[in-house]
Amino acid sequence: MVKIYLITDCICLFLATLNITGNSIILRLFYSGRLDSRRNLRIILYIAVSDIAFSVSILPQVFYMVGNWEPSYLDYDAVVMAASGWPLAMFLKISLGLNVGAAIERIVALYFPLIYRKIDHVKCSKVLMTICVLFGSIDTILSILSFRFEQRINCSSIGCFVNNIFRTYWGASNMVCGVIIIVMTIFVFCKVQKLSRQSGRSKSLSNASAAQKFRQANRTTCGALLSCLFCLTIPSFLVSLIETLTGFSVFEKVGAFYIASLLSSGLMNCLIFLILNGSVKSRVDRNVSDAITTIAHSKPSKPTIFVDWT
């Protein structure tokens, strides 16, 4: 069991490193002006920022757990776990809230296109981020108040150090968010599938460029929702449901389960956006092509030497 904790912690370190690297690329694309954050991509920008912030802020706890790992048994300091574990409660709620907002944005775009065009996306995204931070702060305060500064042997998750009341509330609230995301994802996928079967859909748009952007937005949002479902929502839902029904705690068996789930969800969101977003792919292809052309032109040609053997 102790080895499983170490494996989970090492996976968290690896995922956090990839998360910071990949989402930093997205931030660079936004702040260099290569991606426009004035419309629906603003939520993607906030997701990237929150993923980087969580990866950086949770590293002290992961480093502490890896550095103090013992092959025989684990005995982590409750004060250190409390001081370094607060980002999980904060950013888990922020991540779930932003994914709910992304699903709502795509539902409005698919079912109510006229209303979608009149929405101030920047203002709505700011309000969404404020609400997510507020709920995340509430969870953080409640987790700190419910912390038990007691010795816990062979447990490397912050869930082992909080009382049952907070664990029940946290699991139930995450389950509610998970159910909302699942229902919204079903609505989004049904509408996307219906539109894809309608051959005349692209003709109703103003031009081919608008149709391409519409399809890219659908693909990106669907990919992000799938990532959230399989990496975070469904595992969190099952863990909370199992613990509520049977009392079996995954925290005590696997370790930093929620940290690994949240980091993997952030990494998948990053990869999906970089792979499915057409503007990113075109710019990457252009940069690669320019680099190859530069190397080809800068390569000196060897002069031809004629030797007279007479």
Backbone hydrogen bonds, N-H to C=O, Kabsch-Sander energy under -0.5 kcal/mol:
donor,donor_aa,acceptor,acceptor_aa,energy
5,Y,1,M,-1.5
6,L,2,V,-1.6
7,I,3,K,-2.4
8,T,4,I,-2.5
9,D,5,Y,-2.4
10,C,6,L,-2.4
11,I,7,I,-2.2
12,C,8,T,-2.0
13,L,9,D,-2.0
14,F,10,C,-2.2
15,L,11,I,-2.8
16,A,12,C,-2.5
17,T,13,L,-1.9
18,L,14,F,-2.1
19,N,15,L,-2.6
20,I,16,A,-2.4
21,T,17,T,-2.0
22,G,18,L,-2.9
23,N,19,N,-2.3
24,S,20,I,-1.4
25,I,21,T,-1.3
26,I,22,G,-1.4
27,L,23,N,-2.3
28,R,24,S,-2.2
29,L,25,I,-1.9
30,F,26,I,-1.9
31,Y,27,L,-2.9
32,S,28,R,-1.5
33,G,30,F,-1.5
34,R,29,L,-1.2
35,L,29,L,-1.7
37,S,35,L,-0.6
42,R,39,R,-1.8
43,I,40,N,-0.7
45,L,41,L,-2.0
46,Y,42,R,-2.2
47,I,43,I,-2.4
48,A,44,I,-2.3
49,V,45,L,-2.3
50,S,46,Y,-2.6
51,D,47,I,-2.3
52,I,48,A,-2.1
53,A,49,V,-2.6
54,F,50,S,-2.4
55,S,51,D,-2.3
56,V,52,I,-2.5
57,S,53,A,-2.4
58,I,54,F,-2.1
59,L,55,S,-0.7
59,L,56,V,-0.5
62,V,58,I,-1.9
63,F,59,L,-3.1
64,Y,60,P,-2.1
65,M,61,Q,-2.3
66,V,62,V,-2.4
67,G,63,F,-2.8
68,N,64,Y,-1.7
69,W,66,V,-1.2
76,Y,152,R,-0.6
81,M,77,D,-2.2
82,A,78,A,-2.1
83,A,79,V,-2.3
84,S,80,V,-2.1
85,G,81,M,-1.2
88,L,85,G,-1.1
89,A,85,G,-0.6
90,M,86,W,-1.5
91,F,87,P,-2.9
92,L,88,L,-2.0
93,K,89,A,-1.1
94,I,90,M,-1.6
95,S,91,F,-2.5
96,L,92,L,-2.1
97,G,93,K,-2.6
98,L,94,I,-2.6
99,N,95,S,-2.0
100,V,96,L,-2.0
101,G,97,G,-2.3
102,A,98,L,-2.4
103,A,99,N,-2.1
104,I,100,V,-2.4
105,E,101,G,-2.6
106,R,102,A,-1.9
107,I,103,A,-2.2
108,V,104,I,-2.6
109,A,105,E,-1.9
110,L,106,R,-2.1
111,Y,107,I,-3.0
112,F,107,I,-0.5
112,F,108,V,-2.0
116,Y,112,F,-2.1
117,R,113,P,-1.8
118,K,114,L,-0.7
118,K,115,I,-0.7
119,I,115,I,-0.6
119,I,116,Y,-0.9
121,H,119,I,-1.2
122,V,38,R,-0.5
124,C,120,D,-2.4
125,S,121,H,-2.4
126,K,122,V,-2.1
127,V,123,K,-2.3
128,L,124,C,-2.5
129,M,125,S,-2.6
130,T,126,K,-2.3
131,I,127,V,-2.4
132,C,128,L,-2.4
133,V,129,M,-2.5
134,L,130,T,-2.1
135,F,131,I,-2.5
136,G,132,C,-2.5
137,S,133,V,-2.4
138,I,134,L,-2.0
139,D,135,F,-2.1
140,T,136,G,-2.1
141,I,137,S,-2.6
142,L,138,I,-2.4
143,S,139,D,-2.4
144,I,140,T,-2.1
145,L,141,I,-2.3
146,S,142,L,-1.8
147,F,144,I,-1.0
148,R,161,F,-3.9
149,F,147,F,-0.6
150,E,148,R,-2.3
154,N,74,L,-2.6
155,C,152,R,-0.5
160,C,157,S,-1.6
161,F,158,I,-1.3
163,N,146,S,-1.4
167,R,163,N,-1.9
168,T,164,N,-2.4
169,Y,165,I,-2.5
170,W,166,F,-3.3
171,G,167,R,-2.3
172,A,168,T,-2.5
173,S,169,Y,-2.8
174,N,170,W,-2.2
175,M,171,G,-2.0
176,V,172,A,-2.3
177,C,173,S,-2.2
178,G,174,N,-2.3
179,V,175,M,-2.6
180,I,176,V,-2.2
181,I,177,C,-2.3
182,I,178,G,-2.3
183,V,179,V,-2.5
184,M,180,I,-2.5
185,T,181,I,-2.4
186,I,182,I,-1.9
187,F,183,V,-1.9
188,V,184,M,-2.5
189,F,185,T,-2.8
190,C,186,I,-2.4
191,K,187,F,-2.0
192,V,188,V,-2.5
193,Q,189,F,-2.6
194,K,190,C,-2.0
195,L,191,K,-2.5
196,S,192,V,-2.2
197,R,193,Q,-1.2
198,Q,194,K,-0.6
198,Q,195,L,-0.7
199,S,197,R,-0.9
201,R,198,Q,-1.6
204,S,200,G,-0.8
204,S,201,R,-0.9
205,L,201,R,-0.5
205,L,202,S,-0.7
211,A,207,N,-1.8
212,Q,208,A,-2.3
213,K,209,S,-2.3
214,F,210,A,-2.2
215,R,211,A,-2.2
216,Q,212,Q,-2.4
217,A,213,K,-2.4
218,N,214,F,-1.9
219,R,215,R,-2.6
220,T,216,Q,-2.7
221,T,217,A,-2.3
222,C,218,N,-2.5
223,G,219,R,-2.5
224,A,220,T,-2.3
225,L,221,T,-2.5
226,L,222,C,-2.3
227,S,223,G,-2.3
228,C,224,A,-2.5
229,L,225,L,-2.4
230,F,226,L,-2.7
231,C,227,S,-2.3
232,L,228,C,-1.5
233,T,228,C,-3.8
234,I,229,L,-3.0
236,S,232,L,-2.3
237,F,233,T,-2.9
238,L,234,I,-2.7
239,V,235,P,-2.6
240,S,236,S,-2.5
241,L,237,F,-2.5
242,I,238,L,-2.8
243,E,239,V,-2.3
244,T,240,S,-2.1
245,L,241,L,-2.3
246,T,242,I,-2.9
247,G,242,I,-0.8
247,G,243,E,-0.9
248,F,242,I,-0.7
250,V,248,F,-0.6
253,K,250,V,-0.8
254,V,250,V,-3.0
255,G,250,V,-0.8
255,G,251,F,-0.9
257,F,255,G,-2.8
260,A,256,A,-1.9
261,S,257,F,-2.3
262,L,258,Y,-2.6
263,L,259,I,-2.3
264,S,260,A,-2.3
265,S,261,S,-2.2
266,G,262,L,-2.1
267,L,263,L,-2.2
268,M,264,S,-2.3
269,N,265,S,-2.3
270,C,266,G,-1.9
271,L,267,L,-2.4
272,I,268,M,-2.7
273,F,269,N,-2.2
274,L,270,C,-2.3
275,I,271,L,-2.2
276,L,272,I,-2.9
277,N,273,F,-1.7
278,G,276,L,-0.5
281,K,277,N,-2.2
282,S,278,G,-2.6
283,R,279,S,-1.9
284,V,280,V,-2.6
285,D,281,K,-2.9
286,R,282,S,-2.3
287,N,283,R,-2.5
288,V,284,V,-2.7
289,S,285,D,-2.6
290,D,286,R,-2.6
291,A,287,N,-2.3
292,I,288,V,-2.4
293,T,289,S,-2.5
294,T,290,D,-2.6
295,I,291,A,-2.4
296,A,292,I,-2.4
297,H,293,T,-2.3
298,S,294,T,-2.2
299,K,295,I,-1.0
305,I,303,P,-0.5
306,F,304,T,-0.5
307,V,305,I,-0.5
308,D,306,F,-0.5
309,W,307,V,-0.8
